[in-house]
């Protein structure tokens, strides 16, 4: 395997964490700059709150995708684990289909909403609101890809575990 492929594969494996991490840094820097300019200078940075709000949207939605990737969302499987294996497998397949249908619906609506927001600028920076709403598109896409991979592994009879970024088995769904 070439070094270039390994770097691209590693970058893709940590995409959600990278985007969410950058968004967190932007929030901290923009908020601190806003506070400093408000209390130290005579001219507060009006843009800092808007930048922090945009970065917060990216942190929330892409960070949620990172949580999805590691299986960190809450599940209650007390009843499911007590079912016979055939019924448990059917119920998990139904749950997977419902989650995938929800994510596809979310992605379609987020794309439509983002396109509609192209002509709606933000109040201070005059950026299209699509910059904010695209976070839902990216987050839903990442969740759909990660959950689809997990569901596919489960349907193939492989370990139905969430996969961590290295491809090793993680916590059970």
URCORKA-V76210 format. One record per residue. PSI is psi in degrees with one decimal (none if undefined). OMEGA is omega in whole degrees, 0 to 359 (999 if undefined). Layout:
BEGIN
psi | omega
PSI | OMEGA
PSI | OMEGA
END
This chain:
BEGIN
psi | omega
132.9 | 183
157.5 | 179
-38.3 | 179
-44.6 | 180
-40.3 | 179
-42.9 | 179
-43.0 | 179
-39.0 | 180
-41.0 | 178
-41.3 | 179
-44.6 | 179
-33.0 | 181
-30.3 | 182
23.9 | 183
-51.4 | 183
-44.6 | 181
-37.3 | 180
-47.4 | 180
-46.0 | 180
-37.6 | 178
-43.3 | 177
-43.0 | 179
-40.3 | 179
-42.5 | 178
-42.2 | 179
-41.8 | 179
-47.4 | 182
-47.5 | 182
-46.8 | 181
-41.0 | 180
-45.3 | 178
-42.1 | 179
-40.8 | 178
-42.5 | 179
-45.1 | 180
-46.1 | 182
-28.2 | 180
-41.3 | 187
-15.8 | 183
-38.7 | 181
168.3 | 179
-14.9 | 183
100.5 | 179
148.9 | 179
100.7 | 183
-26.5 | 183
-20.4 | 188
-38.3 | 179
-38.5 | 179
-42.1 | 178
-42.9 | 179
-38.8 | 179
-41.4 | 178
-45.6 | 179
-34.1 | 179
-40.0 | 177
-42.3 | 178
-40.2 | 178
-45.2 | 183
-53.1 | 188
-40.2 | 178
-31.4 | 173
-36.5 | 175
-36.7 | 177
-37.8 | 176
-40.4 | 175
-38.7 | 177
-43.4 | 183
-38.4 | 182
5.3 | 179
35.2 | 184
-0.8 | 177
151.2 | 186
132.8 | 171
146.9 | 176
105.8 | 185
21.0 | 183
-44.8 | 181
-41.7 | 184
-39.9 | 182
-19.3 | 181
-4.6 | 180
155.7 | 173
152.6 | 188
-38.9 | 180
-44.7 | 179
-38.2 | 178
-43.3 | 179
-42.8 | 179
-42.0 | 180
-39.7 | 178
-37.7 | 177
-41.5 | 178
-43.7 | 178
-42.4 | 178
-43.9 | 180
-39.2 | 178
-44.4 | 179
-44.9 | 179
-40.4 | 178
-41.6 | 178
-44.4 | 182
-38.1 | 176
-44.5 | 179
-45.7 | 178
-43.7 | 181
-45.6 | 180
-47.1 | 180
-36.6 | 179
-38.7 | 178
-47.1 | 179
-44.5 | 181
-40.1 | 179
-39.9 | 178
-42.4 | 179
-25.5 | 184
1.7 | 181
-33.2 | 182
9.0 | 182
98.8 | 184
155.2 | 174
162.6 | 189
-34.8 | 185
-55.5 | 184
-12.2 | 180
29.6 | 174
151.0 | 174
140.0 | 180
-12.1 | 176
-28.2 | 178
-39.0 | 178
-47.7 | 186
-20.2 | 177
-21.3 | 177
-33.8 | 178
-39.6 | 179
-48.5 | 181
-45.0 | 180
-44.8 | 180
-37.5 | 177
-46.0 | 179
-43.7 | 179
-41.5 | 180
-44.8 | 179
-46.6 | 183
-43.9 | 181
-36.5 | 177
-40.5 | 178
-43.2 | 179
-45.2 | 180
-41.2 | 179
-44.2 | 178
-41.0 | 181
-43.1 | 181
-27.0 | 178
-1.7 | 180
7.6 | 176
175.9 | 178
121.6 | 183
34.1 | 184
157.0 | 170
146.2 | 180
135.5 | 174
178.5 | 187
-25.9 | 181
-5.8 | 180
0.5 | 178
157.2 | 179
139.0 | 179
-147.7 | 181
146.0 | 177
146.9 | 177
none | 999
END
